[in-house]
């Protein structure tokens, strides 16, 4: 259960970084003219995304998730607020 809890925490952090990138950094770049914000936030999000994918693979093998869970966990990382929905689903299924 510790692995699932860690996965959920990393998923929330990665999901939040995507939301910040899309809804804060991108508007600041195009509306205010601050491209540096996207550079910084994008780099942080990229590192978190790689960590999330690696930890998704680790959790899949450790917890013995099906490939449906693996595919879902990776797919939601590309959808704004997707990790929050997956977190709710994991919380209800594994709690």
C-alpha positions, -999 to 999 in steps of 0.1 A, spaced: 0 0 0 30 23 5 38 21 -32 2 31 -42 3 60 -17 36 72 -32 23 68 -67 -8 88 -58 13 116 -43 36 118 -74 6 117 -97 -10 147 -79 23 166 -80 28 158 -117 -8 166 -125 -5 200 -107 27 208 -127 8 202 -159 -21 224 -148 4 252 -138 22 249 -171 -9 251 -192 -30 275 -172 -4 298 -156 29 296 -175 16 295 -210 -7 325 -205 21 344 -189 43 336 -220 18 347 -246 -2 374 -229 24 391 -207 55 383 -227 74 362 -201 87 331 -219 111 324 -191 82 312 -170 75 284 -195 112 275 -196 113 270 -158 79 254 -153 83 233 -184 116 219 -172 102 211 -138 71 195 -154 94 175 -177 114 161 -149 82 152 -129 67 136 -160 97 113 -165 97 104 -128 59 97 -130 63 74 -160 91 55 -143 72 52 -111 41 41 -129 61 12 -144 76 4 -110 42 5 -93 26 -16 -121 51 -44 -115 53 -41 -77 15 -41 -72 8 -63 -102 -15 -39 -119 -31 -50 -151 -20 -33 -184 -54 -14 -183 -42 4 -151 -8 10 -167 -23 24 -199 -47 45 -179 -21 59 -156 1 69 -186 -28 83 -207 -41 106 -179 -7 123 -177 -15 139 -210 -49 153 -199 -52 183 -177 -68 173 -144 -65 136 -155 -43 126 -126 -68 140 -101 -95 118 -116 -72 88 -116 -63 95 -80 -100 94 -70 -104 61 -88 -73 46 -71 -84 59 -37 -118 43 -40 -105 10 -54 -75 5 -31 -86 21 1 
